[in-house]
Structures are given as C-alpha cells and as structure tokens.
Amino acid sequence: MKSHFYIIIPFLILIFNCSSDDSTVKQEPVLDTLYFPSLISDTWDTKSISELNWNESETQVLLDYLEEKNTKSFIMLHKGKIVIEAYMNDHDANKTWYWASAGKTLTTAVSGIAQEEGLLDINNKASDYLGTGWTSASLEKENLITCKNLLSMNSGLDDTLGDDVSPSNLQYIADSGTRWAYHNVYVKMQDVIVEASNQNWTNYFNTKLRDKIGMTGQWINLGDLSVYWSNTRSMARFGLLIAAKGKWENTQIIPEAFLREATNTSQNINEAYGYLWWLNGKSSYHLPQSQFKFNGKLVPNAPDDMYAALGKNDQKIYVVPSKDLIIIRMGNAADGDNFALSSFDNDLWAKINAVIN
C-alpha cells in the first residue's frame, strides 16, 4: 500500500498601504518573500502546485518514481514553503535517516561560522591548529596543507587507504593543491574547529548552527565515520538556510561571502566542486575514487545554477536559486550503491522538470 502524501494549501495575503498624500487606501499583494518556519514548533507554511502553475498531473508520476527508487522521504520547498512533502517505504516525518556525505556541508557551514568569529582562517595551514604530525607526510609537505585544502578535497593525501584519519593512514601522494580526491580527511576540519574554539564538536555545532535554525538530529559514530542523522524537515531547514545565503529571518548565521566561496569552484582541478558542495553547470567534473575528468555538466537535466549536497546512496539536498527551490531526498540507494553522484540525479531531475516546467 502506497504511503505518499503531499501538502497543497493555496492562500493569498493582501495588505493595505496608505498614501501619505491623500490618505486613500489601496490593496496590494504582499511580495512573496522567503519564508522561514518557526524555531519552536512543527508548523510549516505550504504553497499549492496550482498557485505555482506547475503540472499537477505529473506530481503522482514523480512520487511513484521516488517510491520505486527506494526513497524514504522527499520535500520540495519554493521560497521556503512546502509544496510537496512525501514519505514512503515505511518512513514517516518523525523518523530519522542518515545524511551520509551530504552532511559534509554541515562542516563547511560551521567552518564559515568559526572563521567569522575569528577563531580560524581557512587559508592557514591545518597544522597551525592540529599541531605537526597529524599526517604521515614530511613536515615540509604537511605544512602545505591548508584548511581550505581540506574543504576543497585537494589536500594531496592518499584517498585509497580508507576512512581512518589517524596519522598513519594520512599519507602523502602529491603536493596539496595539485590533486583532487574525494577523501574522508575533510573531517580533520572538525578537529581544527574543536582546537580553535576549545569546545567539543557537538556542542559547537549545536549552539552555532543546529539550534539557531530549529534543526534536530545528532552525530553518530559509525566505525571511522561520524555521520549526521535527522528527520527530513531538519535537512530541509539547513537547505533553506543555505538558499537564504546563510541568513535565518533577520540573523546572519553563516557569512554570505563565505557561502558564495563555498558554492563556487574552489580549485582548478574539479570545476564542479566548492567547499564540500557539488556544483552544476560547469564544463567538466570529477567523481569520487577517480582521477578522470568527465566533460559536461554534473547533472545535465538540472538547472545550471543548481548546487548540491550529495551523500552515499542518494541522500540529496538540491538548491536552485534561479527557481527558488530547495529539494530534499532521503532513502536507500535508488539503484546500485554510490558515494555521491549517480545516474539517479539526472533521471530524478527529468521527473522534477515535468512537474515544475
């Protein structure tokens, strides 16, 4: 039995403006500005598909496809309001699921916050905060690795040795900045923040980011990895914060300038990668566990300005500024296991386009 549901509630809000010259009253529609849900309740305003002039007949086709592809939850926000919210395959709004590598972008966000607070500078070498000997590289080569290299995946450390980030497993393979490789060494940026802030990672993350936008969830250690788990709306809250250029209502949480850097090409090897964010619309891209350059866009069916947090087995946050969209997908792998990008991204966007165009 299918367990989809989606919320569609139309509304129109009008305000009255008084002329300062003749005191006459006229009605004007409120501009459809970015909406933020309450920090202290589960209430979240909605918007109808008809209001957006989307293709309602294609909505169930999209939902059926998502269910068939092992999806557990799916949310589409337009300017912050929920247009589609669906749960399936024995999942519901209260259940949590893992973000996998989509959660890398949480580390990016907190790095920007810590830098804004003057605790660190991402252009400084990582050993300024971690001390020397945090890798097995020579001191000369280790000191080439900056915090920005950790966020950009171009540390030059060997990515073939697994997720363990103990010094013995972080071995030199190339000078930092000369080789892009998808590597768990990015988590050393969390250690940088711990050392710079003199707080543990969870406390700093919760007080500086999670609690300020009403997220729930927690970091759970799985072997050599610490993975974030939350319900789907918490992931949507984070996507909304990013789409709002780091601002929640009237509070700037992540510096806008830092986010602009984070969601643009961060190095000259993989055009489609920022600071742990994947970028569409570039002329080429690299994939995890490959040194091969693929020509073309990351997700051809998606808008060029789309950028994404992508996690193992198709955990997704898509942000599309040109269409005021934030899209969340959680679940098991749509097809085969994958580390980040998969053919599902392009196929899913074909279904999304049928709805929104």
C-alpha positions in Angstrom: 0.0 0.0 0.0 1.4 3.3 -1.0 2.1 5.8 1.8 2.6 9.0 -0.2 1.2 12.3 0.8 1.8 15.8 -0.2 0.6 19.0 1.1 -1.1 21.6 -1.1 -2.8 24.6 0.5 -3.4 27.7 -1.5 -3.6 31.1 0.0 -3.4 34.8 -0.8 -2.4 37.5 1.6 -3.2 41.2 1.0 -2.1 44.3 2.8 -3.3 47.8 2.8 -1.0 50.7 2.1 -2.0 54.3 2.9 -0.9 57.2 0.7 0.9 59.8 2.6 -0.6 62.4 0.2 -4.3 61.8 0.2 -4.8 59.1 2.9 -6.6 56.9 0.4 -6.3 53.2 0.9 -5.4 50.7 -1.8 -4.9 46.9 -1.8 -1.6 45.5 -3.0 -0.4 41.8 -2.7 2.4 41.1 -0.4 5.6 40.2 -2.2 6.3 36.5 -2.0 9.4 36.8 0.1 11.4 33.9 1.6 9.6 32.1 4.4 11.1 30.6 7.5 9.3 28.0 9.7 9.1 28.6 13.4 12.0 27.6 15.6 9.8 26.3 18.3 7.0 24.4 16.5 6.5 21.9 13.7 4.2 24.3 11.8 5.5 24.9 8.3 3.5 27.0 5.8 2.7 25.5 2.4 2.1 26.6 -1.1 -0.1 24.8 -3.7 1.1 23.4 -7.0 -1.7 25.3 -8.8 -0.5 28.5 -7.3 2.9 28.0 -8.9 1.3 26.9 -12.2 3.2 23.6 -12.0 2.0 20.5 -13.8 -0.1 18.8 -11.2 -0.8 15.7 -13.4 2.9 14.9 -13.2 3.1 15.0 -9.4 2.0 11.5 -8.8 4.3 10.2 -11.5 7.2 11.8 -9.6 6.0 10.3 -6.3 5.6 6.8 -7.8 9.1 7.0 -9.3 10.5 8.1 -6.0 8.9 5.2 -4.2 10.0 2.7 -6.8 13.6 4.0 -6.4 13.8 3.2 -2.6 13.1 6.8 -1.4 12.1 7.3 2.2 11.3 11.0 2.1 11.1 13.8 -0.4 10.4 17.5 0.2 10.2 20.4 -2.3 10.3 24.0 -1.0 9.5 27.1 -3.0 10.8 30.2 -1.3 10.8 28.3 1.9 7.3 27.0 1.8 6.4 23.3 1.4 4.9 22.4 -2.0 5.4 18.7 -1.9 6.2 16.6 1.2 6.1 12.8 0.9 7.0 9.8 3.0 7.2 6.2 1.7 8.7 2.8 2.2 8.0 2.6 5.9 9.3 6.0 6.7 7.5 9.0 8.3 8.0 12.6 9.3 9.3 11.7 12.7 11.8 9.0 11.8 15.5 9.9 11.3 17.8 8.9 8.5 21.5 9.4 7.8 22.8 12.3 5.7 26.0 10.4 4.7 28.3 12.8 2.8 25.5 15.3 2.3 26.4 16.1 5.9 29.9 17.3 4.8 28.3 20.6 4.0 27.4 21.0 7.7 31.2 21.1 8.4 31.5 23.7 5.7 28.9 25.8 7.3 30.4 25.6 10.8 33.9 26.4 9.3 32.5 29.7 7.9 30.9 30.5 11.3 34.2 29.8 13.2 36.2 31.9 10.7 33.7 34.8 11.1 34.2 34.6 14.9 37.9 35.0 14.4 38.8 31.5 15.6 40.5 30.4 12.5 41.4 31.4 8.9 40.8 28.7 6.3 43.9 30.0 4.4 46.1 29.0 7.3 47.8 25.6 7.3 45.9 22.9 9.2 48.9 22.2 11.5 48.5 25.7 12.9 45.5 24.2 14.8 46.2 20.5 14.8 49.9 20.7 15.6 52.5 18.9 13.5 52.5 15.2 12.9 48.7 14.9 12.1 49.7 13.1 8.9 52.5 10.7 7.9 53.8 13.3 5.4 57.1 15.1 5.9 56.8 18.3 7.8 57.5 20.2 4.6 54.6 18.6 2.8 52.3 18.6 5.7 52.7 22.3 6.2 51.5 22.8 2.6 48.0 21.6 3.6 45.7 24.5 4.5 42.2 24.3 6.0 40.9 25.4 2.6 42.5 22.3 1.0 40.6 20.1 3.5 37.3 21.8 2.4 38.2 21.6 -1.3 39.3 17.9 -1.3 42.8 18.8 -2.7 45.0 18.0 0.3 47.2 15.7 -1.7 46.8 12.9 0.8 46.2 9.3 -0.4 42.5 8.7 -0.8 42.8 4.9 -1.3 43.5 3.9 2.3 40.0 4.1 3.7 38.2 6.4 6.1 40.6 6.2 9.0 42.1 9.6 9.5 44.8 8.7 12.1 48.3 9.9 11.1 49.4 6.5 9.9 46.6 6.5 7.4 47.1 10.0 6.1 49.9 9.5 3.6 51.4 11.9 1.1 50.7 11.2 -2.5 51.0 14.7 -4.1 51.5 18.3 -3.0 48.4 20.0 -1.8 46.5 21.8 -4.5 47.8 19.6 -7.3 45.4 16.6 -7.0 41.7 16.5 -6.3 40.4 13.4 -4.5 37.3 12.7 -2.5 38.6 11.8 0.9 37.4 11.5 4.5 40.3 13.7 5.6 37.9 16.6 5.4 36.8 15.6 9.0 40.1 17.0 10.2 38.4 20.4 9.7 36.1 19.4 12.6 39.2 18.9 14.7 40.5 22.3 13.6 37.3 23.8 14.9 37.5 21.9 18.1 41.0 23.1 18.8 40.3 26.7 17.7 37.1 27.0 19.7 38.2 25.0 22.8 34.8 23.2 22.6 33.8 19.8 21.5 32.4 19.4 18.0 28.9 18.6 19.0 28.5 21.5 21.4 29.9 24.0 18.9 27.8 22.6 16.1 24.6 22.6 18.1 24.9 26.1 19.6 26.3 27.8 16.5 24.2 26.1 13.8 21.6 23.4 14.7 19.7 25.2 17.4 19.7 28.5 15.7 17.6 27.2 12.8 15.4 24.8 14.7 17.0 21.6 13.5 17.0 18.4 15.4 19.4 15.4 15.0 22.7 14.2 16.2 26.1 13.0 15.1 26.5 9.2 15.4 29.9 7.4 15.1 29.8 4.6 12.6 33.3 3.0 12.7 35.7 5.6 11.4 33.0 8.0 10.4 30.8 10.4 12.3 27.5 10.7 10.4 24.7 13.1 11.0 21.1 11.7 11.4 17.9 13.8 11.5 14.4 13.9 10.2 13.7 15.2 6.8 12.5 18.6 7.8 15.7 19.3 9.6 17.6 18.6 6.4 15.2 21.0 4.7 15.8 23.7 7.3 19.5 23.5 6.5 18.9 23.7 2.8 16.7 26.7 3.4 19.5 28.4 5.4 21.9 27.9 2.5 19.4 29.1 -0.1 18.9 32.3 2.1 22.6 33.0 1.8 23.3 32.0 5.4 20.6 34.1 6.9 17.7 32.9 9.1 15.0 35.5 9.2 17.0 38.6 10.4 20.0 36.7 11.7 23.1 36.1 9.6 24.4 32.7 10.8 26.8 31.8 8.1 28.7 34.7 6.4 27.2 35.4 2.9 30.6 36.0 1.4 31.9 32.6 2.8 28.9 30.8 1.3 29.5 32.4 -2.0 33.0 31.0 -2.0 31.7 27.6 -0.8 29.3 27.2 -3.6 31.7 28.2 -6.4 34.6 26.3 -7.8 37.2 26.1 -5.1 40.3 24.8 -7.0 41.4 24.4 -10.7 41.1 20.6 -11.0 37.4 19.7 -10.3 35.3 22.6 -11.6 32.2 21.1 -10.1 33.3 21.2 -6.5 33.3 24.0 -4.0 33.8 23.7 -0.3 32.3 20.2 0.0 29.4 21.3 -2.2 28.8 19.9 -5.7 28.2 22.4 -8.5 26.2 22.0 -11.6 26.6 23.9 -14.9 30.4 23.6 -15.2 32.2 22.3 -18.3 33.7 19.3 -16.6 33.7 17.3 -13.3 35.5 14.6 -11.4 33.9 11.8 -9.4 34.9 10.1 -6.2 37.5 7.4 -6.5 38.5 8.6 -9.9 41.2 10.9 -11.4 39.4 11.0 -14.7 37.9 14.3 -15.9 34.4 14.0 -17.4 33.4 16.7 -19.8 30.0 18.2 -19.5 27.7 19.2 -16.7 27.3 17.3 -13.4 23.5 16.9 -13.8 22.5 17.8 -17.4 18.8 17.8 -16.6 19.2 20.2 -13.6 19.4 24.0 -13.9 22.9 25.2 -14.4 22.9 27.2 -11.1 21.9 24.2 -9.0 24.4 23.2 -6.3 24.0 20.1 -4.1 25.0 18.3 -1.0 25.3 14.7 -2.2 25.6 11.7 0.1 26.2 7.9 -0.2 23.2 6.0 -1.6 21.4 9.1 -2.9 21.0 11.4 0.1 20.4 14.8 -1.6 20.0 18.5 -0.9 19.5 20.5 -4.2 19.5 24.3 -4.0 18.4 26.1 -7.2 18.5 29.9 -6.8 17.0 30.7 -10.2 13.9 28.7 -9.4 13.7 29.5 -5.6 13.8 25.7 -4.9 15.2 23.6 -2.2 14.7 19.8 -2.7 15.5 17.0 -0.3 15.7 13.3 -0.9 16.5 10.7 1.7 16.4 6.9 1.4 18.3 3.8 0.3 20.3 3.8 -3.0 18.0 4.3 -6.0 19.9 1.7 -7.9 23.3 0.4 -7.0 25.4 1.7 -4.1 27.2 5.0 -4.8 29.4 7.5 -3.0 27.7 10.8 -4.1 26.5 11.4 -7.7 24.6 8.7 -9.5 22.5 8.4 -12.7 19.5 8.8 -10.4 20.3 12.5 -10.1 19.7 13.1 -13.8 16.7 10.8 -14.0 15.1 12.4 -11.0 15.6 15.9 -12.4 13.8 14.7 -15.6 10.8 13.9 -13.4 11.1 17.1 -11.4 11.2 19.2 -14.6 8.0 17.5 -15.8 6.3 18.9 -12.7 7.8 22.4 -12.5 8.0 23.3 -16.2 
